[in-house]
Amino acid sequence: MKYHFPLATLAGILTWLLVSGITLMLLLRLPAPQPLLPASLLLLLYGMSFIFLTQEQHPLGLGGRYGRWLLPLPLICAFALQWLLPTAIFDYLAILTIIWVCLLPHLMSQRLALLLTLGIVALWFGLQAYLEQRSLWITAALYGSFHLFAVLMQTAIKAETEARAELTEKHRQLLAAQQLLQLASRAEERNRIARDLHDLLGHHLTALTIQLQVASYQCDGEAKLQVEKSLQLARLLLSDVREAVSAMRDSSELDLKQLFAPLLQHLPDSLQVELDIAPKLKASSLNQAQHLQYLVQEAISNTLKHANASCLWIHAREAEQGIALEIKDNGQLKANWQPGNGLIGMRERVAECGGKLHLAADAGGLALQIWLPQAGVADV
């Protein structure tokens, strides 16, 4: 398992290491017997659970399947240490609860996180006051302000991260739209040139062929031979023009690899995308290209926001006079998951095209199987 530590997570780990080192050092210096082994195990359990909770691509992470069940464990370890160790000497252990409350903004609203933090502070210093049999209002107020400051700062960091992710997604969408417009403009220009070649040059060559054919009937000898050679050349040139026009019209279709490329730019390093497009597979119209681009774009967004996946596969091939698109990830679906607005929008768009969409769970992740017809795609 490869671990990734953002700056905030790294700060929490370093603080935990510092608290653990000071605690063990003090226990070694105090007269025996001291609960060195239980305290070491509790500190280790606290640190390991915190590391797992802060991993984005792990089932035990806050966004994973079991993260909510693991969340209380570090707090329980902190309260166990408070009960186990002399509070007068180890009163700094409240730092462990400060680290813990930094996780709350990732699971709940700021208001609920602040209320829960106040409850934790009241419970911690209420228990400490009971154990020491003295009032701790000033200490509780100071440490409580640190707890609230930590929650507010983490909420601000989360909001900034989400805003940056949304901006990046909008940038990808803008690049994709720009790419689609460029491809559509090129395709339109090629069609215009092909039409002009067919209508103008093709018409004149056809007329020239007819004139040469008439001339071949009105002459004989060496002149007739030269006219027939010119007629063959005119017919060959007309055939070349028709082939060129057909090739230009074929090349005016929109290439799917170029269409999807902007959507795969600026993705987080934590998500690896495998794009598999069948050779020479192209969208037959601008409308179909727009639909395909939207579907892939929405699938990527859903994976980033909800799937907690590390890999995304996008496969496209030709099937049943249409394009078959399969998109799946290795995320973890909740047991009672329901399609959100993104998937509902995808289903509506596919139905508008006269296509088909099938949702299925694949090894815990979500698999989308989409088919769009080559012809008869409705306007966007």
Protein Blocks (a to p, Z undefined) as FASTA:
>chain_A
ZZdddfklmmmmmmmmmmmmmmmmmmmmpccdddfklmmmmmmmmmmmmmmmmpmkbckb
mklmklmmmmmmmmmmmmmmmmmpcfklmmmmmmmmmmmmmmmmmmmcfklmmmmmmmmm
mmmmmmmmmmnopafklmmmmmmmmmmmmmmmmmmmmmmmmmmmmmmmmmmmmmmmmmmm
mmmmmmmmmmmmmmmmmmmmmmmmmmmmmmmmmmmmmgghjllmmmmmmmmmmmmmmmmm
mmmmmmmmmmmpccfklmmmmmmgoiafklccdddddehiacfbfklmmmmmmmmmmmmm
mmmmmnopabdcdddddeehiacdddddfbdcdfkbccdfklmmmmmmmmmnopacdddd
eehiacddddddfehpacZZ
